Amino acid sequence: MNPSTNGHHGAALEIAGLTKRYGRLTALDDLTLSLAPGEVFGFIGPNGAGKSTTMKIVAGLLQATSGSARVLGQDVATHGEFIRRHVGYMPDAFGVYDDLTVTEYLQFFASAYGLVRSERRKRVGEVLDLTELRYKEHARVEGLSRGMQQRLGLARVLIHDPPLLLLDEPASGLDPRARIEIRELLKHLRTLGKTIVVSSHILSELAEFSTSLGIIERGKLLVHGSLAELTSRARAHPVVVVTTPSPEETRTALSNDERVTRIEMHGTQVRVTLDSPQTHLQFVIEKLLAAGVRIDAIAPEDLSVEEVFLRLTRGVVN
């Protein structure tokens, strides 16, 4: 299952100044984003932030007010047939198909995508195996659990082997175990070289397997980059944690340095807040060694993914 890119080299998805207005409401406000082939972009934001609007425009289901979106170099507004072949879109709501079995459902979509009969059976088998639904192939769609329905939704968007996948809240409404299974499945799709845009309002769900993350609020992309980049942006003042048997001496050695803005002691741990993200922690080590302080451990403090998200969305950044 190799994604075909029609020999195109460059961005898998290129969005420039994308805007969507409904009367006086701006659902999407000047969004610009570029994803390389094989990238997994975690699209994070509250409900109504503009995630679904973006996906629908890229999938060719909604017309933008202004701006453009290109998939493998082709404009979504003018190359509908190309977009349908190269994009797999999974909406957050699953349409109910009464009286169809899992296999019949997938056969139906395979024929809708124009796969010839011999190819159809082969592809249905492949996506059933990939999504681990083989044992449900004769089950009725409406009788599936929410987790199984989400897997079937993924099987459906994979049926024509598109290089770009748009997955809108694929883990919403799932129990913890089904969430983990969907996450593992997405990790596997990444190894197949797919470019994936996956949305959620829960940052920690996406941080683990996304190569880059974007935070959107009220139609505006606030920040985007790798988790490391977002973390450093969220950290206006880096914190160094020193573990030492002599916390008092540590405080004395650092307290009159202008590069240190705050010192807190918690037992044998001393939290040293530095004045700027550019300040390197090397000077802390040098000062403590010069003062004869024993250092058992020293490391930059990690921000939790949730803390990064809260800081960036509240504007609590440098």
C-alpha positions, 0 to 999 in steps of 0.5 A: 500500500504505497501512497501514489503521489503522481510523481509530485514532489513538494508539499502534500498539503499547502494551505494559504490564507484560507478563510471561510465566512458565514454572513458575519461569522468567520469560521476560518480566519486566514489559515496558512499551513504546509505539510510535507509528505508523511507528516502527521499534523495534530489539529487541536482546538475546542469545538467550533474552532475551525478544524472541521471547516478546514477539513471540509474545504480540503476534502472539496466538500465546502467552498472557501470564501478566500484563500487556497488549498492544494493537495499534491500541488492540485487546487481543491477548488478546481480539481475535484476528481483528483482530490476525491482520489487522493484524499480520505476524509473521515467526518466526526459523525458516522452515517448509519447504513441499515442492513449492510454488513461490514464487507458490503459497506466497504464493497459499496464504497470501493465501487463508488471510488471506481475500483474494478471488481477483482481489485475491490475484493482485494482492497476490502480484505486489506483494509479489514486486516489493517483495521483488525475488523476481519472477524467482524466482516459479516456483522451488521454496521448498525450493530457495531460498538462506537469503537468498531464504527470508528475503525470501520470509518477508517477502513472506508477512508483507506479503501482507495489508498489515498496519500492524504487522510483527514480524520475529524475527531476519530477518538471522540466518544470512545472508551479508553481502550478503544481510544488506545486502539485507534491511536495505535492504528494511526501510528501504523498508518504513519509508518505506511507514509500517509500524510495525516491531519487528525483533529481533537480537542484533547492535546495529549491524545495527539502529542504522542504520535504527531510530527507537528501540532497546531492550535486553533481557536475561533478560526485562527491558527495560534501556533504550530510546530513540533511539540518541542517547539511549542513547549519552548514557546510556552516556556517564557521563563525556563526552570532548572531543577537542581537536586542537591544535599545542600539546598541552602548553599545552592540558594546562596550561590545563585541568589544574587545572579541577574540571570535568576529570577526566582528560587524555590526549595522543595526538600533536596530539590531547588527550582531555579527560574531563569530570566530568558529562554536563551539563558543556558543552564551551564552557568548554574553548574559553574556557579554551584561548583565554584561554591563547592555545592554538591550536585546530584542531578540537574535538568530543565523542568518538563512542562506537561502537554496540557500546561503547554496548551493552556499557556499558549491558548491563554497567551501566557508566552514570552 
